[in-house]
Amino acid sequence: MVIIGLYVIGVALLVALLFAVVWFAFGRGEDLPPVDRGTTLTRLPRAGISGDDVRHLVFGQTIRGYDTSEVDWALEKLAREIDELRDVVQELSGRDVADTGAIPTVRVTPSKDE
């Protein structure tokens, strides 16, 4: 009978020790405060957006799909970046025409994905 009592006490101490370790390692189960409205995981650099930046976009999900404000924001940022790049290309093309008098040609090489 003494052995069974020691066994029960030993198991209870082991469970209490395991509970204490888990409690200190992972917290006491408090709820986190809600995330502020407008907070998003969607991130893009201010300028110089690369293809990898776009490929790594993460949008928050809602009941009916993605959060439309995040998608709209990302698309607007990408549109502005494309417009800026096209303006630079047009400006540089204009310089080439002014310098040489020839119409510039652009060679497009297909990517490996196509």
N, CA, C and O atoms as a GROMACS GRO file, in nm:
protein
  456
    1MET      N    1   0.081  -0.118   0.000
    1MET     CA    2   0.000   0.000   0.000
    1MET      C    3   0.086   0.126   0.000
    1MET      O    4   0.051   0.226  -0.062
    2VAL      N    5   0.198   0.120   0.069
    2VAL     CA    6   0.289   0.234   0.076
    2VAL      C    7   0.348   0.263  -0.062
    2VAL      O    8   0.366   0.379  -0.099
    3ILE      N    9   0.377   0.158  -0.136
    3ILE     CA   10   0.435   0.174  -0.269
    3ILE      C   11   0.334   0.243  -0.362
    3ILE      O   12   0.373   0.330  -0.440
    4ILE      N   13   0.208   0.206  -0.354
    4ILE     CA   14   0.105   0.269  -0.438
    4ILE      C   15   0.091   0.416  -0.399
    4ILE      O   16   0.075   0.502  -0.486
    5GLY      N   17   0.095   0.447  -0.271
    5GLY     CA   18   0.086   0.585  -0.225
    5GLY      C   19   0.203   0.669  -0.275
    5GLY      O   20   0.185   0.781  -0.321
    6LEU      N   21   0.325   0.612  -0.265
    6LEU     CA   22   0.442   0.683  -0.316
    6LEU      C   23   0.434   0.701  -0.468
    6LEU      O   24   0.474   0.806  -0.520
    7TYR      N   25   0.382   0.602  -0.537
    7TYR     CA   26   0.365   0.612  -0.681
    7TYR      C   27   0.268   0.724  -0.716
    7TYR      O   28   0.297   0.803  -0.807
    8VAL      N   29   0.156   0.733  -0.649
    8VAL     CA   30   0.057   0.838  -0.675
    8VAL      C   31   0.115   0.976  -0.644
    8VAL      O   32   0.095   1.070  -0.720
    9ILE      N   33   0.187   0.987  -0.535
    9ILE     CA   34   0.249   1.115  -0.499
    9ILE      C   35   0.356   1.153  -0.602
    9ILE      O   36   0.366   1.269  -0.642
   10GLY      N   37   0.435   1.056  -0.644
   10GLY     CA   38   0.538   1.082  -0.745
   10GLY      C   39   0.478   1.127  -0.877
   10GLY      O   40   0.528   1.220  -0.940
   11VAL      N   41   0.371   1.061  -0.920
   11VAL     CA   42   0.304   1.100  -1.045
   11VAL      C   43   0.245   1.240  -1.031
   11VAL      O   44   0.254   1.320  -1.124
   12ALA      N   45   0.184   1.271  -0.916
   12ALA     CA   46   0.125   1.403  -0.893
   12ALA      C   47   0.234   1.511  -0.898
   12ALA      O   48   0.213   1.617  -0.955
   13LEU      N   49   0.350   1.484  -0.837
   13LEU     CA   50   0.460   1.580  -0.841
   13LEU      C   51   0.513   1.598  -0.984
   13LEU      O   52   0.545   1.709  -1.025
   14LEU      N   53   0.522   1.488  -1.057
   14LEU     CA   54   0.568   1.496  -1.195
   14LEU      C   55   0.471   1.578  -1.281
   14LEU      O   56   0.514   1.659  -1.363
   15VAL      N   57   0.342   1.557  -1.263
   15VAL     CA   58   0.241   1.633  -1.337
   15VAL      C   59   0.248   1.780  -1.297
   15VAL      O   60   0.239   1.867  -1.384
   16ALA      N   61   0.263   1.810  -1.170
   16ALA     CA   62   0.273   1.948  -1.124
   16ALA      C   63   0.398   2.016  -1.181
   16ALA      O   64   0.392   2.132  -1.223
   17LEU      N   65   0.510   1.944  -1.184
   17LEU     CA   66   0.632   1.998  -1.241
   17LEU      C   67   0.615   2.024  -1.391
   17LEU      O   68   0.656   2.129  -1.440
   18LEU      N   69   0.557   1.931  -1.462
   18LEU     CA   70   0.533   1.948  -1.605
   18LEU      C   71   0.439   2.066  -1.630
   18LEU      O   72   0.462   2.144  -1.723
   19PHE      N   73   0.334   2.079  -1.549
   19PHE     CA   74   0.241   2.191  -1.561
   19PHE      C   75   0.314   2.324  -1.539
   19PHE      O   76   0.292   2.420  -1.614
   20ALA      N   77   0.401   2.330  -1.439
   20ALA     CA   78   0.474   2.454  -1.410
   20ALA      C   79   0.568   2.491  -1.524
   20ALA      O   80   0.579   2.608  -1.561
   21VAL      N   81   0.636   2.392  -1.581
   21VAL     CA   82   0.727   2.419  -1.692
   21VAL      C   83   0.649   2.472  -1.812
   21VAL      O   84   0.690   2.571  -1.873
   22VAL      N   85   0.539   2.409  -1.846
   22VAL     CA   86   0.457   2.454  -1.959
   22VAL      C   87   0.401   2.593  -1.931
   22VAL      O   88   0.398   2.677  -2.020
   23TRP      N   89   0.356   2.617  -1.809
   23TRP     CA   90   0.298   2.746  -1.774
   23TRP      C   91   0.399   2.860  -1.791
   23TRP      O   92   0.367   2.965  -1.847
   24PHE      N   93   0.522   2.837  -1.743
   24PHE     CA   94   0.624   2.941  -1.756
   24PHE      C   95   0.676   2.953  -1.899
   24PHE      O   96   0.714   3.062  -1.941
   25ALA      N   97   0.680   2.844  -1.973
   25ALA     CA   98   0.732   2.848  -2.109
   25ALA      C   99   0.634   2.913  -2.206
   25ALA      O  100   0.676   2.988  -2.295
   26PHE      N  101   0.506   2.885  -2.191
   26PHE     CA  102   0.407   2.932  -2.288
   26PHE      C  103   0.311   3.037  -2.235
   26PHE      O  104   0.220   3.077  -2.307
   27GLY      N  105   0.327   3.082  -2.116
   27GLY     CA  106   0.239   3.184  -2.062
   27GLY      C  107   0.123   3.122  -1.986
   27GLY      O  108   0.107   3.000  -1.980
   28ARG      N  109   0.043   3.210  -1.930
   28ARG     CA  110  -0.066   3.162  -1.845
   28ARG      C  111  -0.199   3.162  -1.917
   28ARG      O  112  -0.303   3.146  -1.854
   29GLY      N  113  -0.199   3.180  -2.047
   29GLY     CA  114  -0.323   3.172  -2.123
   29GLY      C  115  -0.400   3.302  -2.128
   29GLY      O  116  -0.520   3.301  -2.155
   30GLU      N  117  -0.332   3.415  -2.104
   30GLU     CA  118  -0.403   3.542  -2.114
   30GLU      C  119  -0.436   3.569  -2.260
   30GLU      O  120  -0.361   3.532  -2.351
   31ASP      N  121  -0.550   3.633  -2.282
   31ASP     CA  122  -0.588   3.672  -2.417
   31ASP      C  123  -0.508   3.794  -2.458
   31ASP      O  124  -0.484   3.884  -2.378
   32LEU      N  125  -0.467   3.795  -2.585
   32LEU     CA  126  -0.398   3.911  -2.638
   32LEU      C  127  -0.501   4.018  -2.672
   32LEU      O  128  -0.614   3.985  -2.708
   33PRO      N  129  -0.464   4.144  -2.662
   33PRO     CA  130  -0.559   4.248  -2.701
   33PRO      C  131  -0.586   4.239  -2.850
   33PRO      O  132  -0.501   4.193  -2.926
   34PRO      N  133  -0.704   4.282  -2.894
   34PRO     CA  134  -0.734   4.275  -3.037
   34PRO      C  135  -0.640   4.365  -3.117
   34PRO      O  136  -0.592   4.467  -3.068
   35VAL      N  137  -0.616   4.326  -3.241
   35VAL     CA  138  -0.530   4.402  -3.330
   35VAL      C  139  -0.605   4.528  -3.372
   35VAL      O  140  -0.725   4.522  -3.401
   36ASP      N  141  -0.535   4.641  -3.376
   36ASP     CA  142  -0.597   4.766  -3.416
   36ASP      C  143  -0.647   4.757  -3.559
   36ASP      O  144  -0.588   4.689  -3.643
   37ARG      N  145  -0.759   4.826  -3.587
   37ARG     CA  146  -0.811   4.830  -3.723
   37ARG      C  147  -0.708   4.899  -3.812
   37ARG      O  148  -0.642   4.995  -3.772
   38GLY      N  149  -0.696   4.849  -3.931
   38GLY     CA  150  -0.600   4.906  -4.025
   38GLY      C  151  -0.462   4.843  -4.016
   38GLY      O  152  -0.376   4.872  -4.100
   39THR      N  153  -0.439   4.757  -3.918
   39THR     CA  154  -0.311   4.688  -3.907
   39THR      C  155  -0.310   4.575  -4.009
   39THR      O  156  -0.408   4.502  -4.023
   40THR      N  157  -0.201   4.561  -4.079
   40THR     CA  158  -0.195   4.461  -4.185
   40THR      C  159  -0.058   4.393  -4.187
   40THR      O  160   0.042   4.449  -4.142
   41LEU      N  161  -0.056   4.273  -4.239
   41LEU     CA  162   0.069   4.202  -4.260
   41LEU      C  163   0.125   4.230  -4.398
   41LEU      O  164   0.238   4.190  -4.429
   42THR      N  165   0.047   4.299  -4.482
   42THR     CA  166   0.089   4.328  -4.618
   42THR      C  167   0.198   4.434  -4.615
   42THR      O  168   0.178   4.543  -4.562
   43ARG      N  169   0.313   4.401  -4.672
   43ARG     CA  170   0.426   4.494  -4.670
   43ARG      C  171   0.488   4.499  -4.809
   43ARG      O  172   0.508   4.396  -4.874
   44LEU      N  173   0.520   4.621  -4.853
   44LEU     CA  174   0.596   4.642  -4.976
   44LEU      C  175   0.694   4.756  -4.948
   44LEU      O  176   0.664   4.845  -4.870
   45PRO      N  177   0.811   4.753  -5.011
   45PRO     CA  178   0.905   4.864  -4.991
   45PRO      C  179   0.850   4.993  -5.049
   45PRO      O  180   0.762   4.991  -5.135
   46ARG      N  181   0.902   5.106  -5.002
   46ARG     CA  182   0.855   5.236  -5.050
   46ARG      C  183   0.881   5.254  -5.198
   46ARG      O  184   0.799   5.313  -5.268
   47ALA      N  185   0.992   5.206  -5.247
   47ALA     CA  186   1.026   5.217  -5.389
   47ALA      C  187   1.113   5.099  -5.426
   47ALA      O  188   1.167   5.030  -5.339
   48GLY      N  189   1.127   5.075  -5.554
   48GLY     CA  190   1.213   4.965  -5.599
   48GLY      C  191   1.151   4.829  -5.572
   48GLY      O  192   1.219   4.737  -5.528
   49ILE      N  193   1.024   4.817  -5.600
   49ILE     CA  194   0.955   4.689  -5.576
   49ILE      C  195   1.008   4.586  -5.674
   49ILE      O  196   1.014   4.611  -5.795
   50SER      N  197   1.046   4.472  -5.622
   50SER     CA  198   1.096   4.364  -5.708
   50SER      C  199   0.990   4.256  -5.722
   50SER      O  200   0.890   4.255  -5.651
   51GLY      N  201   1.014   4.166  -5.815
   51GLY     CA  202   0.921   4.056  -5.835
   51GLY      C  203   0.908   3.970  -5.711
   51GLY      O  204   0.799   3.920  -5.681
   52ASP      N  205   1.017   3.952  -5.637
   52ASP     CA  206   1.011   3.872  -5.515
   52ASP      C  207   0.925   3.939  -5.408
   52ASP      O  208   0.857   3.872  -5.331
   53ASP      N  209   0.929   4.074  -5.405
   53ASP     CA  210   0.842   4.144  -5.310
   53ASP      C  211   0.696   4.114  -5.338
   53ASP      O  212   0.618   4.091  -5.246
   54VAL      N  213   0.660   4.114  -5.464
   54VAL     CA  214   0.521   4.086  -5.502
   54VAL      C  215   0.487   3.941  -5.474
   54VAL      O  216   0.377   3.910  -5.428
   55ARG      N  217   0.580   3.851  -5.502
   55ARG     CA  218   0.554   3.709  -5.480
   55ARG      C  219   0.535   3.676  -5.331
   55ARG      O  220   0.466   3.580  -5.297
   56HIS      N  221   0.596   3.755  -5.244
   56HIS     CA  222   0.587   3.728  -5.100
   56HIS      C  223   0.478   3.808  -5.029
   56HIS      O  224   0.474   3.812  -4.906
   57LEU      N  225   0.390   3.872  -5.105
   57LEU     CA  226   0.281   3.946  -5.042
   57LEU      C  227   0.191   3.852  -4.964
   57LEU      O  228   0.164   3.740  -5.007
   58VAL      N  229   0.144   3.898  -4.849
   58VAL     CA  230   0.051   3.821  -4.766
   58VAL      C  231  -0.068   3.912  -4.737
   58VAL      O  232  -0.051   4.022  -4.685
   59PHE      N  233  -0.188   3.866  -4.769
   59PHE     CA  234  -0.308   3.942  -4.743
   59PHE      C  235  -0.386   3.875  -4.631
   59PHE      O  236  -0.394   3.753  -4.624
   60GLY      N  237  -0.445   3.958  -4.544
   60GLY     CA  238  -0.530   3.905  -4.439
   60GLY      C  239  -0.658   3.850  -4.498
   60GLY      O  240  -0.712   3.906  -4.594
   61GLN      N  241  -0.706   3.741  -4.442
   61GLN     CA  242  -0.828   3.680  -4.495
   61GLN      C  243  -0.947   3.717  -4.409
   61GLN      O  244  -0.938   3.730  -4.287
   62THR      N  245  -1.057   3.734  -4.477
   62THR     CA  246  -1.184   3.759  -4.410
   62THR      C  247  -1.277   3.644  -4.443
   62THR      O  248  -1.237   3.546  -4.506
   63ILE      N  249  -1.401   3.656  -4.400
   63ILE     CA  250  -1.497   3.547  -4.420
   63ILE      C  251  -1.515   3.515  -4.568
   63ILE      O  252  -1.527   3.398  -4.606
   64ARG      N  253  -1.516   3.617  -4.651
   64ARG     CA  254  -1.545   3.597  -4.794
   64ARG      C  255  -1.420   3.605  -4.880
   64ARG      O  256  -1.433   3.625  -5.001
   65GLY      N  257  -1.303   3.591  -4.826
   65GLY     CA  258  -1.182   3.594  -4.906
   65GLY      C  259  -1.077   3.684  -4.845
   65GLY      O  260  -1.059   3.685  -4.723
   66TYR      N  261  -1.007   3.760  -4.929
   66TYR     CA  262  -0.903   3.850  -4.882
   66TYR      C  263  -0.961   3.985  -4.844
   66TYR      O  264  -1.067   4.024  -4.895
   67ASP      N  265  -0.893   4.055  -4.757
   67ASP     CA  266  -0.934   4.189  -4.716
   67ASP      C  267  -0.914   4.282  -4.835
   67ASP      O  268  -0.801   4.305  -4.878
   68THR      N  269  -1.022   4.336  -4.887
   68THR     CA  270  -1.015   4.415  -5.011
   68THR      C  271  -0.931   4.540  -4.994
   68THR      O  272  -0.867   4.584  -5.090
   69SER      N  273  -0.930   4.600  -4.877
   69SER     CA  274  -0.850   4.722  -4.860
   69SER      C  275  -0.701   4.691  -4.873
   69SER      O  276  -0.626   4.773  -4.927
   70GLU      N  277  -0.656   4.575  -4.826
   70GLU     CA  278  -0.516   4.537  -4.839
   70GLU      C  279  -0.481   4.510  -4.985
   70GLU      O  280  -0.375   4.551  -5.033
   71VAL      N  281  -0.569   4.440  -5.056
   71VAL     CA  282  -0.544   4.410  -5.196
   71VAL      C  283  -0.542   4.539  -5.278
   71VAL      O  284  -0.454   4.557  -5.362
   72ASP      N  285  -0.638   4.628  -5.252
   72ASP     CA  286  -0.642   4.756  -5.324
   72ASP      C  287  -0.516   4.838  -5.298
   72ASP      O  288  -0.462   4.899  -5.390
   73TRP      N  289  -0.470   4.838  -5.173
   73TRP     CA  290  -0.348   4.912  -5.139
   73TRP      C  291  -0.229   4.857  -5.217
   73TRP      O  292  -0.152   4.934  -5.274
   74ALA      N  293  -0.214   4.724  -5.219
   74ALA     CA  294  -0.100   4.663  -5.287
   74ALA      C  295  -0.107   4.689  -5.437
   74ALA      O  296  -0.005   4.719  -5.499
   75LEU      N  297  -0.224   4.678  -5.496
   75LEU     CA  298  -0.237   4.702  -5.639
   75LEU      C  299  -0.207   4.848  -5.673
   75LEU      O  300  -0.143   4.876  -5.775
   76GLU      N  301  -0.252   4.941  -5.590
   76GLU     CA  302  -0.224   5.082  -5.614
   76GLU      C  303  -0.074   5.110  -5.606
   76GLU      O  304  -0.020   5.184  -5.688
   77LYS      N  305  -0.008   5.051  -5.507
   77LYS     CA  306   0.137   5.070  -5.493
   77LYS      C  307   0.211   5.012  -5.614
   77LYS      O  308   0.304   5.074  -5.665
   78LEU      N  309   0.170   4.895  -5.658
   78LEU     CA  310   0.233   4.835  -5.776
   78LEU      C  311   0.207   4.920  -5.901
   78LEU      O  312   0.296   4.936  -5.984
   79ALA      N  313   0.085   4.972  -5.914
   79ALA     CA  314   0.052   5.056  -6.030
   79ALA      C  315   0.139   5.181  -6.032
   79ALA      O  316   0.188   5.220  -6.137
   80ARG      N  317   0.158   5.245  -5.916
   80ARG     CA  318   0.243   5.364  -5.910
   80ARG      C  319   0.387   5.330  -5.948
   80ARG      O  320   0.452   5.405  -6.020
   81GLU      N  321   0.436   5.217  -5.900
   81GLU     CA  322   0.573   5.176  -5.932
   81GLU      C  323   0.589   5.151  -6.082
   81GLU      O  324   0.689   5.191  -6.142
   82ILE      N  325   0.491   5.086  -6.142
   82ILE     CA  326   0.496   5.061  -6.286
   82ILE      C  327   0.493   5.193  -6.363
   82ILE      O  328   0.569   5.211  -6.459
   83ASP      N  329   0.407   5.286  -6.321
   83ASP     CA  330   0.401   5.417  -6.387
   83ASP      C  331   0.534   5.489  -6.377
   83ASP      O  332   0.580   5.549  -6.475
   84GLU      N  333   0.597   5.486  -6.260
   84GLU     CA  334   0.727   5.552  -6.243
   84GLU      C  335   0.833   5.488  -6.333
   84GLU      O  336   0.914   5.558  -6.394
   85LEU      N  337   0.833   5.356  -6.341
   85LEU     CA  338   0.932   5.288  -6.425
   85LEU      C  339   0.908   5.319  -6.573
   85LEU      O  340   1.004   5.338  -6.648
   86ARG      N  341   0.784   5.324  -6.614
   86ARG     CA  342   0.754   5.358  -6.754
   86ARG      C  343   0.796   5.502  -6.785
   86ARG      O  344   0.844   5.530  -6.894
   87ASP      N  345   0.776   5.593  -6.689
   87ASP     CA  346   0.821   5.730  -6.710
   87ASP      C  347   0.972   5.737  -6.727
   87ASP      O  348   1.022   5.812  -6.812
   88VAL      N  349   1.046   5.660  -6.648
   88VAL     CA  350   1.192   5.657  -6.660
   88VAL      C  351   1.232   5.601  -6.795
   88VAL      O  352   1.322   5.654  -6.860
   89VAL      N  353   1.166   5.493  -6.838
   89VAL     CA  354   1.198   5.434  -6.968
   89VAL      C  355   1.170   5.534  -7.080
   89VAL      O  356   1.248   5.547  -7.174
   90GLN      N  357   1.057   5.603  -7.070
   90GLN     CA  358   1.021   5.701  -7.173
   90GLN      C  359   1.122   5.817  -7.175
   90GLN      O  360   1.162   5.863  -7.282
   91GLU      N  361   1.162   5.862  -7.057
   91GLU     CA  362   1.260   5.970  -7.050
   91GLU      C  363   1.393   5.928  -7.111
   91GLU      O  364   1.453   6.004  -7.187
   92LEU      N  365   1.438   5.808  -7.078
   92LEU     CA  366   1.565   5.759  -7.133
   92LEU      C  367   1.554   5.735  -7.283
   92LEU      O  368   1.650   5.758  -7.356
   93SER      N  369   1.440   5.688  -7.328
   93SER     CA  370   1.421   5.669  -7.471
   93SER      C  371   1.423   5.803  -7.543
   93SER      O  372   1.477   5.814  -7.653
   94GLY      N  373   1.364   5.905  -7.482
   94GLY     CA  374   1.366   6.038  -7.540
   94GLY      C  375   1.507   6.094  -7.550
   94GLY      O  376   1.540   6.162  -7.647
   95ARG      N  377   1.589   6.065  -7.451
   95ARG     CA  378   1.730   6.109  -7.455
   95ARG      C  379   1.804   6.042  -7.570
   95ARG      O  380   1.883   6.107  -7.640
   96ASP      N  381   1.778   5.912  -7.591
   96ASP     CA  382   1.844   5.839  -7.699
   96ASP      C  383   1.807   5.899  -7.834
   96ASP      O  384   1.893   5.915  -7.921
   97VAL      N  385   1.679   5.932  -7.852
   97VAL     CA  386   1.634   5.990  -7.978
   97VAL      C  387   1.699   6.126  -7.997
   97VAL      O  388   1.742   6.158  -8.108
   98ALA      N  389   1.706   6.206  -7.891
   98ALA     CA  390   1.766   6.339  -7.902
   98ALA      C  391   1.916   6.331  -7.930
   98ALA      O  392   1.970   6.412  -8.004
   99ASP      N  393   1.983   6.233  -7.870
   99ASP     CA  394   2.128   6.220  -7.887
   99ASP      C  395   2.166   6.167  -8.025
   99ASP      O  396   2.256   6.219  -8.091
  100THR      N  397   2.096   6.062  -8.069
  100THR     CA  398   2.135   5.996  -8.193
  100THR      C  399   2.043   6.026  -8.309
  100THR      O  400   2.083   6.010  -8.424
  101GLY      N  401   1.924   6.070  -8.282
  101GLY     CA  402   1.827   6.094  -8.388
  101GLY      C  403   1.762   5.966  -8.436
  101GLY      O  404   1.681   5.969  -8.529
  102ALA      N  405   1.796   5.855  -8.376
  102ALA     CA  406   1.737   5.727  -8.416
  102ALA      C  407   1.628   5.687  -8.319
  102ALA      O  408   1.627   5.728  -8.203
  103ILE      N  409   1.536   5.607  -8.367
  103ILE     CA  410   1.429   5.556  -8.282
  103ILE      C  411   1.486   5.439  -8.202
  103ILE      O  412   1.540   5.345  -8.260
  104PRO      N  413   1.473   5.444  -8.072
  104PRO     CA  414   1.531   5.336  -7.991
  104PRO      C  415   1.451   5.207  -8.007
  104PRO      O  416   1.329   5.209  -8.024
  105THR      N  417   1.521   5.098  -8.001
  105THR     CA  418   1.456   4.967  -8.003
  105THR      C  419   1.484   4.899  -7.870
  105THR      O  420   1.590   4.917  -7.810
  106VAL      N  421   1.389   4.823  -7.828
  106VAL     CA  422   1.402   4.753  -7.701
  106VAL      C  423   1.396   4.605  -7.729
  106VAL      O  424   1.300   4.556  -7.790
  107ARG      N  425   1.497   4.533  -7.685
  107ARG     CA  426   1.498   4.388  -7.702
  107ARG      C  427   1.440   4.324  -7.576
  107ARG      O  428   1.487   4.348  -7.465
  108VAL      N  429   1.337   4.244  -7.595
  108VAL     CA  430   1.272   4.176  -7.483
  108VAL      C  431   1.306   4.029  -7.493
  108VAL      O  432   1.278   3.964  -7.594
  109THR      N  433   1.366   3.977  -7.388
  109THR     CA  434   1.398   3.834  -7.385
  109THR      C  435   1.298   3.766  -7.294
  109THR      O  436   1.272   3.814  -7.183
  110PRO      N  437   1.241   3.655  -7.339
  110PRO     CA  438   1.142   3.586  -7.254
  110PRO      C  439   1.209   3.529  -7.131
  110PRO      O  440   1.323   3.483  -7.135
  111SER      N  441   1.135   3.532  -7.021
  111SER     CA  442   1.190   3.477  -6.898
  111SER      C  443   1.183   3.325  -6.900
  111SER      O  444   1.120   3.267  -6.989
  112LYS      N  445   1.247   3.262  -6.806
  112LYS     CA  446   1.248   3.116  -6.798
  112LYS      C  447   1.112   3.060  -6.766
  112LYS      O  448   1.083   2.944  -6.798
  113ASP      N  449   1.026   3.141  -6.702
  113ASP     CA  450   0.893   3.093  -6.662
  113ASP      C  451   0.801   3.078  -6.782
  113ASP      O  452   0.705   3.001  -6.776
  114GLU      N  453   0.827   3.147  -6.891
  114GLU     CA  454   0.736   3.144  -7.006
  114GLU      C  455   0.769   3.033  -7.100
  114GLU      O  456   0.702   3.016  -7.202
   0.00000   0.00000   0.00000
